[in-house]
């Protein structure tokens, strides 16, 4: 029987640290569910924090689906499903516990519910017709198409730029027109014990603010500048949203440094709220999430880890 532990939560909830501690105790390996950490050299802005996978005794917990795509490319849900199953089968084949961990609810839900996805080709005529619309207008079109198709594959959690919205509309339009060729995905739900990291709202806000300033001090602006120097077009970086959107706007002179910091901080707080909205939607769509309170500091994680292990034992 296939097995999986899923640990999800909003940004800055410390879910990677929890997953790493759990993996160390049960012999697990981590499958990332983050739509931006797939990109190489996008480290500080995506919050990879690879040091989180290192234990105090010097061991490193194996992780997968990080650093598997080049910046400037358009990695998507279709590719994620393929990469997930390849990594999942490899982990299980070696007798380890697979632990899915991340905050991209769409990626998580697509795996757990076995979405079958069409590999929709680009529709340049449609793209050209939408290029002058605002993100708000594109979002309204997308909502209408989703309602018409009865799908849950796209929402504002990940569709936070015009390019992403246009791609989502492209896919939904193809689905509405009957496109079904090359559908991928297991087609069957994957049973998993799902743990939600429940972090106090004010603590979450505090951690987001502190983390943003820490990453700026660590060189997040230079990281984006180096990517631009590689020849990646600004619009391709802004496609990734959040840090890469606002930092690129600052570097190319569209906004000041203080405007960038202020607008980015607001955007990250809003993003965390949208993540929670998606997770609540997952529950309404039939996925049981066991919400466990996240302690204020890592020294108190032992109790949380034992709670998770108890839930896992109960589900077996």
Buried (B, 14 or more C-beta within 10 A) or exposed (E): EEBBBBBBBBBBBBBBBBBBBBBBBBEBBBBBBBBBBBBEEBBBBBBBBEEBBEEEEEEEBBBBBBBBBBBBEEBBBBBBBEBBBEBBEEBBEEEBBBBBBBBBBBBBBBBBBBBEBBBBEEBEEBBEEBEEBEBEEBBEBBBEBBEEBEBBBBBBBBBBBBBBBBBBBBBBBBBEEEBEEEEBBBEEEBEBBBBBBBBEEEBBBEBBBEBBEEBBEEEBBEBBBEBBEEEBEBEBBBBBBBBBBBBBBBBEEEBEEEEBBEBBBEBBBEBBEBBBBBBEBBEEEEBEBBBBEBBEEEEEBEEBBEBBBEBBEEEE
